[in-house]
Amino acid sequence: MSPGDRHDVVVIGGGIIGMAVAWRAAATGRSVAVVDPEPGRGATWAAAGMLAPVAEAQFGEGDLAVLNLAAAAAWPVFAHDLEAATGREVHYRDDGTLVVAGGPSDRAATDRVLAFHQAMGLPAVRLGARACREAEPLLAPGVSGGVDLPADHQVDNRAVALALEAACRAAGVDFVADRAERIEVADGRVLGVVLEHGGPQSADAVVLAAGSRSGALAGLPEAWRPPVRPVRGVTVRLQAPDGVPRLRRTVRALVHGRSCYLVPRDDGGLVLGATVEERGFALDVPLGGLADLVDDARRVVPALDEYCVVEVTPGLRPGSPDNGPIVGSTPVDGLVVATGHFRNGVLLAPVTADEVVRLLVARADGAAAAPGPFDAFRPDRFVAAAAAP
Ligand SMILES: Cc1cc2nc3c(=O)[nH]c(=O)nc-3n(C[C@H](O)[C@H](O)[C@H](O)COP(=O)(O)OP(=O)(O)OC[C@H]3O[C@@H](n4cnc5c(N)ncnc54)[C@H](O)[C@@H]3O)c2cc1C
C-alpha cells in the first residue's frame, strides 16, 4: 500500500484480535488494511490456545465469566468458518480439561475452586486420584485428585493465526508491514493513521488492536488511552518422540500452590505454560521461572522427561486493571478499541470480532449500537473511574 491509500477500516495490530476483526469486517464488503510489522507474532504466537471459560473464572469476575462462556460457545462455528475459508486445519478440540492437585496440600485448593465453579453453575466434576489417572494415564502417582472441566477446550493458536492471515488475504485485506506511530484525529473524528515508514493512511474507521502496546500510540485523547500493561508469560513447546506416550487432553495442575498447564497437540506436540511476570516490555526468559515451570510439570507428568524441547517462547499478555478486555467505541467518531484481552485473547477473538463489526455497522447505519455482550467491558469504564473523586 502506498502513502495516501484510503480504506474503510484500518486495523492497528495483526494479532489474533486484529486479524479476526479484519476478516469479519472484510466480509461486510468493507475495504480493510491491517498495519503490523509482524502479524501473528505477538502474544498470539506465544499462547497455548486453551479455550478455558471455567478454569479462568475467578472470584469477583462474574461478568467476565459470562463473556468467556459466550466466547467458548462461538468457537466451533468460528473454527469451522475459518477452515472452510482457507482449507487449513486449526485443530479445535472439545475433549475437555483436567485440573489436578499435584500433591495433598493442593487438594484443598482444587476443592475450593470446584466449590466456586459449582456455585456459579459452571460445569465441573470432582474426581478422585484413581479417576484422574483413568482419565489421563500419564499422571504421576502423587496426583491426589482433581476436577473434570468438560467445557474447557483448546485450539492450535498458531494454526489459527496463520489461517486468519490467509483468510484475510483471500478476502482482500491489505497487510501493511509497518508500525503505526500515531492515530490522526481532527474535529472529534478519526482520519487515519501515520505509519513509521509509510506516512499517512486515511481511513473512515480505525480499530486499535495493538495488544500490550495499545496504550502507546500518539494521537489518542489522553483520557481514552487504553490502560493496558504487558504481563510476560513464557511457554515451552515440546515434542513427544515416536513411541513415547502422549498426553490425551489438556491438564492444568496446581503444584505447591503454583499453576502450570500442559496442552497436547494432535501431532505429538505439547505446550507447557506459563510464567506470569510483570517486567515491562522485556522479552527475556529468566531461568528461575522457567525451571519452576518445568519442575512442576515433570512432577505431574513424569513422562515429560522423554519429550524434546522445541522452543521457548516469551510473550506479553495485554493486561487491563480489572483483567477484562477493553472493547468498544470512543468519543472519537470512528475510533474503536479492541484490546486488554489478557489471559483469554484466543478464547475471546471470535466474539470480539463480532462486536467490533457490530459497532462499525451500527455507526454506518447512523444507529446507536444495541446493548451487547461487551457492555461491562467498554473503554469508558476506566475513564469514569479516573474522573471519580
Ligand atoms: C504465554 C501466554 C500464554 C497464553 N495462553 C493463552 C491461552 O491459552 N488462551 C487464551 O485465550 N489466551 C492466552 N494468552 C493470551 C493471548 O495470547 C492474548 O490475550 C492475545 O494473543 C491478545 O491478542 P492481541 O491480538 O490483542 O495481541 P498480540 O497477539 O500481542 O498482537 C498485537 C499485535 O500488534 C502489533 N503492534 C503493536 N504495536 C503496533 C503498532 N504501533 N503498529 C502496528 N502494529 C503494532 C504487534 O506486532 C502484534 O502483532 C496467552 C498469552 C501468553 C503470553
The ligand as an SDF file (V2000), in Angstrom:
LIG
                    3D

 53 58  0  0  0  0  0  0  0  0999 V2000
    2.3930  -17.2380   27.4710 C   0  0  0  0  0  0  0  0  0  0  0  0
    0.9820  -16.8990   27.0860 C   0  0  0  0  0  0  0  0  0  0  0  0
    0.0160  -17.8890   27.0870 C   0  0  0  0  0  0  0  0  0  0  0  0
   -1.2940  -17.5840   26.7320 C   0  0  0  0  0  0  0  0  0  0  0  0
   -2.2240  -18.5710   26.6680 N   0  0  0  0  0  0  0  0  0  0  0  0
   -3.4890  -18.2880   26.2880 C   0  0  0  0  0  0  0  0  0  0  0  0
   -4.4480  -19.3150   26.1630 C   0  0  0  0  0  0  0  0  0  0  0  0
   -4.1480  -20.4880   26.3810 O   0  0  0  0  0  0  0  0  0  0  0  0
   -5.7170  -18.9720   25.7990 N   0  0  0  0  0  0  0  0  0  0  0  0
   -6.0740  -17.6750   25.5460 C   0  0  0  0  0  0  0  0  0  0  0  0
   -7.2530  -17.4290   25.2320 O   0  0  0  0  0  0  0  0  0  0  0  0
   -5.1650  -16.6780   25.6310 N   0  0  0  0  0  0  0  0  0  0  0  0
   -3.8960  -16.9560   26.0030 C   0  0  0  0  0  0  0  0  0  0  0  0
   -2.9710  -15.9650   26.1130 N   0  0  0  0  0  0  0  0  0  0  0  0
   -3.4130  -14.5910   25.9140 C   0  0  0  0  0  0  0  0  0  0  0  0
   -3.4960  -14.2560   24.4380 C   0  0  0  0  0  0  0  0  0  0  0  0
   -2.3330  -14.7020   23.8000 O   0  0  0  0  0  0  0  0  0  0  0  0
   -3.6570  -12.7580   24.2380 C   0  0  0  0  0  0  0  0  0  0  0  0
   -4.7250  -12.2700   25.0230 O   0  0  0  0  0  0  0  0  0  0  0  0
   -3.9500  -12.4590   22.7670 C   0  0  0  0  0  0  0  0  0  0  0  0
   -2.9580  -13.0230   21.9440 O   0  0  0  0  0  0  0  0  0  0  0  0
   -4.0350  -10.9810   22.5430 C   0  0  0  0  0  0  0  0  0  0  0  0
   -4.1550  -10.7890   21.1620 O   0  0  0  0  0  0  0  0  0  0  0  0
   -3.8290   -9.3840   20.5140 P   0  0  0  0  0  0  0  0  0  0  0  0
   -4.0880   -9.5200   19.0730 O   0  0  0  0  0  0  0  0  0  0  0  0
   -4.5550   -8.3250   21.2790 O   0  0  0  0  0  0  0  0  0  0  0  0
   -2.2960   -9.1440   20.8690 O   0  0  0  0  0  0  0  0  0  0  0  0
   -0.9830   -9.6800   20.1540 P   0  0  0  0  0  0  0  0  0  0  0  0
   -1.0930  -11.0840   19.7310 O   0  0  0  0  0  0  0  0  0  0  0  0
    0.1520   -9.3260   21.0500 O   0  0  0  0  0  0  0  0  0  0  0  0
   -0.9290   -8.8350   18.8350 O   0  0  0  0  0  0  0  0  0  0  0  0
   -0.7110   -7.4480   18.8640 C   0  0  0  0  0  0  0  0  0  0  0  0
   -0.0610   -7.0930   17.5420 C   0  0  0  0  0  0  0  0  0  0  0  0
    0.0410   -5.6780   17.4850 O   0  0  0  0  0  0  0  0  0  0  0  0
    1.2370   -5.3550   16.8080 C   0  0  0  0  0  0  0  0  0  0  0  0
    1.5710   -3.9790   17.1690 N   0  0  0  0  0  0  0  0  0  0  0  0
    1.9440   -3.4870   18.3670 C   0  0  0  0  0  0  0  0  0  0  0  0
    2.1440   -2.1680   18.2790 N   0  0  0  0  0  0  0  0  0  0  0  0
    1.8870   -1.8130   16.9920 C   0  0  0  0  0  0  0  0  0  0  0  0
    1.9130   -0.5810   16.2790 C   0  0  0  0  0  0  0  0  0  0  0  0
    2.2430    0.5660   16.8680 N   0  0  0  0  0  0  0  0  0  0  0  0
    1.5930   -0.5990   14.9610 N   0  0  0  0  0  0  0  0  0  0  0  0
    1.2460   -1.7580   14.3480 C   0  0  0  0  0  0  0  0  0  0  0  0
    1.2090   -2.9520   14.9730 N   0  0  0  0  0  0  0  0  0  0  0  0
    1.5190   -2.9620   16.2910 C   0  0  0  0  0  0  0  0  0  0  0  0
    2.2340   -6.3980   17.2670 C   0  0  0  0  0  0  0  0  0  0  0  0
    3.2780   -6.5680   16.3100 O   0  0  0  0  0  0  0  0  0  0  0  0
    1.3530   -7.6380   17.3850 C   0  0  0  0  0  0  0  0  0  0  0  0
    1.4120   -8.4730   16.2470 O   0  0  0  0  0  0  0  0  0  0  0  0
   -1.6510  -16.2530   26.4150 C   0  0  0  0  0  0  0  0  0  0  0  0
   -0.6700  -15.2490   26.3760 C   0  0  0  0  0  0  0  0  0  0  0  0
    0.6430  -15.5820   26.7020 C   0  0  0  0  0  0  0  0  0  0  0  0
    1.7050  -14.5040   26.6200 C   0  0  0  0  0  0  0  0  0  0  0  0
  1  2  1  0
  2  3  1  0
  2 52  2  0
  3  4  2  0
  4  5  1  0
  4 50  1  0
  5  6  2  0
  6  7  1  0
  6 13  1  0
  7  8  2  0
  7  9  1  0
  9 10  1  0
 10 11  2  0
 10 12  1  0
 12 13  2  0
 13 14  1  0
 14 15  1  0
 14 50  1  0
 15 16  1  0
 16 17  1  0
 16 18  1  0
 18 19  1  0
 18 20  1  0
 20 21  1  0
 20 22  1  0
 22 23  1  0
 23 24  1  0
 24 25  2  0
 24 26  1  0
 24 27  1  0
 27 28  1  0
 28 29  2  0
 28 30  1  0
 28 31  1  0
 31 32  1  0
 32 33  1  0
 33 34  1  0
 33 48  1  0
 34 35  1  0
 35 36  1  0
 35 46  1  0
 36 37  1  0
 36 45  1  0
 37 38  2  0
 38 39  1  0
 39 40  1  0
 39 45  2  0
 40 41  1  0
 40 42  2  0
 42 43  1  0
 43 44  2  0
 44 45  1  0
 46 47  1  0
 46 48  1  0
 48 49  1  0
 50 51  2  0
 51 52  1  0
 52 53  1  0
M  END
$$$$
